[in-house]
Each structure stands twice: as C-alpha cells, then as structure tokens.
C-alpha cells in the first residue's frame, strides 16, 4: 500500500502552478517514507483543493479556511520533515 499511496500523492501533486509543483515535490521527497507509512492523511485531502485556494493557504496557513491543514502547510513551508 505504501508505494501505491506515494504514487497517488505524486500524481495529485502535479499542479498548474510551478510554485506549488516545486513545494510539493520537495515535500514528497523529504517525507516519502513517512507518507508510505500513512502519515499526514490531511495532505491528500489538501491536494483536492484548487490551486489558487491552495496557494493562498500556503502563504497564510492561519487563514480561517486552512485551519484543518495548518500543521501540514507549515511543514511544507518550512521544509520540516
């Protein structure tokens, strides 16, 4: 299941915005093992949002609509593994 999950997440990370592509690819690379193990289920849910909304949330993780994703957004922004 783990490798399949990462392949699915990698596909969902292909965005129409270069900035998001770079950010998400880096996050996947840094956290591949944890993601294979099922970590951060909210990450997959986050990927189902539109690019413009997602980008606003990356910039402003305290945004009221992004509260449920705040932890994962901050991990992505600051390169935390």
Secondary structure, 3 states (H helix, E strand, C coil): CHHHHHHHHHHHCCCCCHHHHHHHHHHHHHCHHHHHCCCCHHHHHHCCCCHHHHHHHHHCCCCHHHHHHHHHHHHHHCCCC
